[in-house]
């Protein structure tokens, strides 16, 4: 996988926050010799700290970065930004999405009214221009073309047709926008399965598809397992005590010492993983509500 990535690449990281984080791909990236990458993620979470402390990345393009509970990441993030260790390029949620949508459509920019009147206009490459039809101001949001997209999904067939359960977020546009798209999934299914159901990402924009069960853990993969909040709490404790220096032992244990992703998973207590599976099974499944949310999102 890492032979497809070069120093300085812009990497789109799929999913959002705790959900469908492509941890198996990030695990490989942290262990590689790749440096100076720029990470693109709409709602970023703990993964940015692994990438920064391992010298894999030095810039984040996002619309939000934090941990929610416990709220430790924002303090560490601010320290890294103020100290010059992390460069942050911040967009609105919609502005960030429009950058990928423009690239996916083959356009240099998309016009919108989002971010007008906000300070984000001043700190981004957005251009404000008068609309030739209405005379009102429009924000021209520039396209961004990632060198590589990392996406984790629930299912894919051998050809790269990808099915995502729950909210698909903007992975469709991330996959279309990127020069190279790598997908890991919980299971490989037959082409008949992808033909008979919704396909969220088509095969023609997927360069590699790899079966990696628990490829998001300790983050969640809807329908398969919940996130491990206990693990995040323990990780946050290390951050709270020593900042990014507090995760050096964590990186050694979970990233550098295991010689495979399966060995990485072995570092987690079996009961912890099982509890996350059981928790997901206990989530009420309202298919009608889920379908409504997917349609609204689209």
MONOR-V160964 format. One record per residue. N is the residue number from 1. PHI is phi in degrees with one decimal (999 if undefined). PSI is psi as a letter, one per 40 degrees, with the letter a starting at -180 (NA if undefined). D_LAST is the distance of its C-alpha to the last C-alpha in Angstrom with 2 decimals. Layout:
n: <N | N>
phi: <PHI | PHI>
psi: <PSI | PSI>
d_last: <D_LAST | D_LAST>
//
This chain:
n: <1 | 2 | 3 | 4 | 5 | 6 | 7 | 8 | 9 | 10 | 11 | 12 | 13 | 14 | 15 | 16 | 17 | 18 | 19 | 20 | 21 | 22 | 23 | 24 | 25 | 26 | 27 | 28 | 29 | 30 | 31 | 32 | 33 | 34 | 35 | 36 | 37 | 38 | 39 | 40 | 41 | 42 | 43 | 44 | 45 | 46 | 47 | 48 | 49 | 50 | 51 | 52 | 53 | 54 | 55 | 56 | 57 | 58 | 59 | 60 | 61 | 62 | 63 | 64 | 65 | 66 | 67 | 68 | 69 | 70 | 71 | 72 | 73 | 74 | 75 | 76 | 77 | 78 | 79 | 80 | 81 | 82 | 83 | 84 | 85 | 86 | 87 | 88 | 89 | 90 | 91 | 92 | 93 | 94 | 95 | 96 | 97 | 98 | 99 | 100 | 101 | 102 | 103 | 104 | 105 | 106 | 107 | 108 | 109 | 110 | 111 | 112 | 113 | 114 | 115 | 116 | 117 | 118 | 119 | 120 | 121 | 122 | 123 | 124 | 125 | 126 | 127 | 128 | 129 | 130 | 131 | 132 | 133 | 134 | 135 | 136 | 137 | 138 | 139 | 140 | 141 | 142 | 143 | 144 | 145 | 146 | 147 | 148 | 149 | 150 | 151 | 152 | 153 | 154 | 155 | 156 | 157 | 158 | 159 | 160 | 161 | 162 | 163 | 164 | 165 | 166 | 167 | 168 | 169 | 170 | 171 | 172 | 173 | 174 | 175 | 176 | 177 | 178 | 179 | 180 | 181 | 182 | 183 | 184 | 185 | 186 | 187 | 188 | 189 | 190 | 191 | 192 | 193 | 194 | 195 | 196 | 197 | 198 | 199 | 200 | 201 | 202 | 203 | 204 | 205 | 206 | 207 | 208 | 209 | 210 | 211 | 212 | 213 | 214 | 215 | 216 | 217 | 218 | 219 | 220 | 221 | 222 | 223 | 224 | 225 | 226 | 227 | 228 | 229 | 230 | 231 | 232 | 233 | 234 | 235 | 236 | 237 | 238 | 239 | 240 | 241 | 242 | 243 | 244 | 245 | 246 | 247 | 248 | 249 | 250 | 251 | 252 | 253 | 254 | 255 | 256 | 257 | 258 | 259 | 260 | 261 | 262 | 263 | 264 | 265 | 266 | 267 | 268 | 269 | 270 | 271 | 272 | 273 | 274 | 275 | 276 | 277 | 278 | 279 | 280 | 281 | 282 | 283 | 284 | 285 | 286 | 287 | 288 | 289 | 290 | 291 | 292 | 293 | 294 | 295 | 296 | 297 | 298>
phi: <999 | -69.3 | -72.5 | -93.9 | -122.8 | -119.8 | -55.0 | 83.7 | -66.5 | -95.7 | -117.7 | -81.7 | -108.0 | -76.8 | 72.2 | -158.6 | 57.3 | -87.7 | -98.0 | 52.9 | -64.6 | -76.5 | -62.9 | -61.8 | -72.6 | -66.5 | -60.6 | -64.4 | -65.4 | -61.0 | -78.3 | -82.5 | -94.7 | -69.4 | -134.4 | 59.6 | -79.3 | -110.9 | -103.7 | -108.4 | -153.1 | -62.8 | -119.6 | -93.2 | -135.3 | -62.4 | -60.6 | -63.8 | -69.6 | -61.4 | -69.7 | -73.3 | -67.8 | -85.8 | 63.9 | -80.0 | -133.6 | -135.9 | -146.2 | -124.6 | -109.2 | -157.8 | -115.7 | -169.6 | -142.5 | -178.4 | -131.2 | 64.5 | -129.8 | -76.0 | -84.4 | -98.0 | -52.8 | -57.0 | -65.2 | -66.7 | -61.0 | -61.7 | -61.0 | -65.8 | -71.1 | -66.4 | -84.0 | 83.1 | -81.3 | -129.4 | -92.9 | -114.9 | -112.5 | -108.5 | -125.3 | -70.1 | -56.1 | -72.0 | -61.3 | -60.3 | -62.3 | -64.4 | -63.0 | -73.5 | -62.1 | -61.7 | -63.7 | -63.5 | -88.5 | 74.9 | -106.9 | -76.3 | -164.5 | -130.4 | -84.6 | -160.9 | -103.1 | -65.9 | 77.1 | -60.9 | 88.0 | -106.2 | -68.2 | -62.5 | -60.5 | -79.2 | -108.8 | -124.4 | -87.0 | -63.4 | -112.5 | -95.3 | -141.2 | -73.2 | -68.1 | -69.5 | -100.7 | -110.5 | 82.5 | -86.1 | -74.0 | -129.2 | -95.4 | -95.5 | -92.3 | -73.2 | -67.6 | -131.0 | -111.6 | -63.9 | -69.5 | -141.2 | -115.8 | -104.5 | -136.5 | -113.5 | -134.4 | -77.2 | -142.8 | -156.2 | -93.2 | -61.8 | -86.9 | 105.1 | -74.2 | -113.5 | -114.7 | -117.6 | -88.8 | 78.8 | -71.5 | -76.8 | 55.1 | -115.7 | -65.4 | -60.0 | -71.4 | -61.4 | -68.6 | -70.2 | -75.4 | -74.3 | -69.3 | -134.9 | -122.4 | -116.2 | -119.9 | -106.2 | -146.6 | -68.7 | -156.2 | -90.5 | -115.0 | -77.8 | -62.5 | -61.2 | -66.6 | -74.3 | -72.3 | -86.7 | -128.2 | -67.0 | -112.0 | -87.1 | -131.0 | -79.7 | -60.0 | -71.3 | -112.2 | -109.9 | -93.2 | -141.5 | -129.4 | -133.4 | -79.2 | -137.8 | -56.6 | 61.5 | -68.9 | -107.1 | -65.4 | -86.1 | -77.7 | -96.5 | -132.0 | -50.6 | 93.7 | -119.5 | -162.2 | -82.7 | -75.7 | -95.9 | -65.9 | -62.8 | -66.9 | -63.5 | -65.0 | -64.9 | -64.3 | -63.8 | -61.1 | -64.8 | -66.1 | -64.1 | -78.7 | -130.8 | 63.4 | -63.1 | -62.7 | -73.0 | -104.3 | -60.5 | -66.0 | -62.2 | -59.9 | -63.3 | -71.2 | -96.5 | -113.2 | -87.4 | -77.1 | -63.8 | -95.7 | -156.6 | -67.2 | -62.7 | -67.4 | -59.4 | -64.1 | -64.3 | -74.3 | -91.9 | -63.8 | -57.1 | -65.0 | -64.9 | -66.2 | -61.9 | -65.1 | -70.8 | -66.5 | -63.0 | -60.0 | -67.1 | -66.6 | -86.9 | -71.1 | -57.6 | -111.0 | -103.5 | -61.7 | -65.3 | -66.2 | -62.6 | -64.2 | -62.0 | -62.3 | -63.3 | -67.8 | -63.4 | -63.4 | -63.3>
psi: <d | e | e | e | h | i | h | e | i | h | h | h | h | a | a | h | b | e | h | f | h | g | d | d | d | d | d | d | d | d | e | i | e | h | i | f | i | h | h | h | h | d | h | i | b | d | d | d | d | d | d | d | d | e | f | d | i | e | h | h | h | i | e | h | h | a | e | c | h | i | g | d | d | d | d | d | d | d | d | d | d | d | e | e | d | h | h | h | h | h | i | i | d | d | d | d | d | d | d | d | d | d | d | d | e | f | i | d | i | h | i | i | e | i | e | h | e | i | e | d | d | d | e | i | e | h | h | h | i | h | h | e | d | d | e | i | i | i | h | h | h | i | i | h | h | i | d | i | h | h | h | h | i | d | i | i | i | e | e | e | h | h | h | h | i | a | h | e | b | f | d | d | d | d | d | d | d | i | d | h | h | h | h | i | i | d | i | h | i | i | d | d | d | d | d | e | i | h | h | d | h | i | d | e | e | h | d | h | h | h | h | g | i | f | e | e | h | e | i | i | h | h | e | d | i | i | i | g | d | d | d | d | d | d | d | d | d | d | d | d | d | e | a | d | d | e | e | d | d | d | d | d | d | d | d | d | d | h | e | i | d | d | d | d | d | e | e | i | h | d | d | d | d | d | d | d | d | d | d | d | d | e | h | h | g | g | d | d | d | d | d | d | d | d | d | d | d | NA>
d_last: <30.30 | 31.91 | 33.56 | 30.24 | 30.20 | 32.64 | 33.91 | 31.92 | 28.64 | 25.27 | 23.34 | 19.62 | 19.48 | 16.35 | 15.20 | 15.85 | 19.09 | 20.72 | 17.90 | 18.11 | 20.35 | 21.92 | 25.39 | 27.27 | 26.38 | 27.17 | 30.38 | 31.40 | 30.61 | 32.72 | 35.57 | 35.56 | 37.55 | 34.56 | 34.77 | 33.46 | 29.79 | 26.99 | 24.17 | 20.62 | 18.55 | 16.20 | 17.99 | 21.26 | 23.76 | 27.03 | 26.35 | 27.23 | 30.71 | 31.49 | 30.61 | 32.60 | 35.68 | 35.91 | 35.97 | 32.97 | 31.01 | 32.11 | 29.01 | 25.63 | 22.69 | 20.46 | 19.26 | 20.95 | 23.63 | 25.37 | 26.16 | 25.84 | 28.61 | 31.24 | 30.75 | 32.78 | 30.47 | 30.20 | 34.02 | 34.33 | 31.56 | 33.37 | 36.64 | 35.26 | 33.85 | 37.05 | 39.16 | 37.54 | 36.37 | 32.64 | 31.14 | 28.00 | 25.63 | 23.43 | 20.37 | 18.18 | 14.91 | 13.06 | 15.97 | 15.81 | 12.22 | 13.33 | 16.29 | 14.53 | 12.24 | 15.60 | 17.34 | 14.92 | 15.49 | 19.18 | 19.61 | 21.93 | 19.97 | 17.38 | 18.72 | 17.47 | 19.26 | 17.99 | 20.98 | 23.51 | 26.40 | 25.75 | 27.94 | 25.10 | 25.89 | 29.36 | 28.59 | 25.98 | 26.27 | 24.36 | 26.34 | 26.66 | 27.56 | 28.40 | 26.12 | 28.39 | 27.17 | 27.15 | 29.36 | 27.13 | 26.21 | 23.04 | 22.09 | 21.76 | 19.73 | 21.23 | 19.49 | 20.30 | 21.00 | 21.61 | 24.60 | 23.23 | 20.05 | 20.73 | 18.19 | 19.06 | 17.38 | 18.71 | 19.58 | 20.21 | 22.68 | 25.60 | 24.05 | 21.08 | 18.27 | 16.30 | 14.79 | 13.23 | 13.87 | 12.26 | 9.59 | 8.82 | 8.89 | 9.20 | 11.59 | 10.26 | 11.21 | 14.20 | 15.47 | 15.32 | 16.86 | 19.66 | 22.98 | 23.31 | 20.89 | 22.48 | 20.86 | 22.65 | 21.85 | 23.50 | 24.62 | 24.96 | 24.37 | 25.59 | 23.99 | 24.32 | 22.02 | 19.17 | 19.91 | 19.88 | 16.57 | 13.00 | 13.28 | 10.70 | 13.15 | 15.72 | 19.41 | 20.32 | 18.93 | 20.43 | 24.08 | 25.08 | 23.96 | 26.17 | 26.61 | 27.11 | 27.24 | 26.69 | 25.27 | 23.57 | 26.60 | 27.57 | 23.90 | 21.83 | 19.99 | 18.25 | 20.11 | 23.04 | 24.46 | 24.13 | 25.02 | 28.75 | 29.33 | 33.06 | 32.71 | 30.78 | 33.47 | 36.23 | 34.61 | 34.22 | 37.89 | 38.92 | 36.89 | 38.41 | 41.91 | 41.90 | 38.64 | 37.34 | 40.86 | 40.39 | 37.94 | 40.32 | 41.65 | 38.15 | 37.23 | 40.52 | 40.04 | 36.41 | 35.87 | 39.23 | 41.47 | 39.35 | 39.71 | 36.56 | 33.26 | 34.88 | 37.71 | 35.28 | 33.94 | 37.60 | 38.01 | 35.97 | 37.85 | 37.08 | 36.97 | 34.30 | 32.00 | 32.88 | 32.18 | 28.63 | 28.17 | 29.75 | 27.70 | 24.44 | 26.10 | 26.91 | 23.37 | 22.67 | 20.26 | 18.56 | 16.47 | 15.52 | 14.33 | 12.40 | 10.64 | 9.99 | 8.58 | 6.19 | 5.15 | 5.47 | 3.79 | 0.00>
//
